[in-house]
């Protein structure tokens, strides 16, 4: 069993090892066009957060629906991050460098652990 001091130390260590910067993009529903069809949804920046991006692809089985989820990356976020499964993630800085922005969609339920949040991501090719 963790003590509150153990949890605090784990959270501090987790946050100190998040070396990337992410934009959390909140989904907004598309508007109706002149033909009464729904336009594509848009994504606006909800927040900017430190994060840890691990570009290892893989697959996990979702026990609830017994489906396999394929993903391109795993993202760690601080516990205080407000995030929803319909959001997108833009990684704007990797290791304090600013390469091309990487954009991902979330393909798993939000996984909250004792020291941070973990989500599985699929890269969006633009």
N, C-alpha and C positions, 0 to 999 in steps of 0.2 A: 504494500500500500504506500502510495506517495504521500509525503507531507506537503504542506503548502510551500515550504521552502524548496523542496525538491522540484515541484512543479514550476516555481518561479525561476529556478536555475535552468531547468530544461528549456523554458520559453526564451530566456535570455540567450542561451547558446544557439537555439534554433534561429532566432532573429539575427544574430551576429553572422550566421552562415548563409544568409540570403543576399547574394551578391549581384542580383539582377534587379531591373526596374520594370514594372508592369503597369499598364493602364487597364483597369477593369471597365469594360464597356457594357453599359446596360442596354438591353433591347427595348426599343419602343415600337409599338405596332405601326405598320404601314398605314397610310391614309388611303381613302377611296379616290380613285381617279375619275375622269369624266365618263368612263364606261361602267362605273360602279364596281370596279374590280379593285381588290386590295393590292396596293403597291408592296414591294419588298420591305421588310422591317429595316429600321435604321438602328445604329448603335452610337450612343453618346457616352463620353467619358464620365463614369460615376466616381472613380477615385484613382489615385496613383499610389502604388504600393511597392515596397521592397518585396522581392520574391526570389525563389530558387528554382530555376528551370533545369530539368534533367531530360536531355534529348534522347532518351532510350525508348524505342517503340516496344510494344508488346500487346498482350491480350489478357483480359480478366473475365471470368464468368460472373454474371450478375445472378446471385442466388434467387432473388425474388422472381425474376422473369425467366431464368435459366437461359439467358442469351449471352453470347460472347461479345465483349466490347473490345474493339481494336483501337489502339491509341498510338500517337506519335511522340508524346512527351508527358512527363509528370511535373506538376507545378506545386511548390510549397508556398504557403502564404501565412502571415501572422494571424493569430486567432482573432484579432480585432477587425479583420478585413470583412467588409460587407460584400457578399457575393451570392449570385443566384445561378441555378443551372442553365438558365437561358442567356446568361451573359457571355461575352467573348472576352478574350485576353489578348492584349497587344504587348509583346515584349519589346521594349524600346532601347534597353541597354543590357549588355551582357558583360560582366566583369569590368564595369566602369568604362566600357567602350561602346560606341554607338554605331553598330552595323545596321544593315537593313532591318526594318521592323518585321517581326514575326507575328502573325495573327493566327489565333487558335479558337476553336469552339470547344466547349466543355462537353464531354461524352460520358460522364459518370455522375453519380450522386456526389454531393459535397461531403468529403470525409473529414470529420473533425477529430483530431487526436488530442493528447494531453498537452502538446507543445505547439501545435500549428494545424493548418488546414492543408489537405492534399486533394488535388483534382487531376483527373486524366484528361488529356487534351488531344484533339485532332487538328493538324495544321490545315489552314484554309489557303488554298492556292489561288492567288489573284492574277 
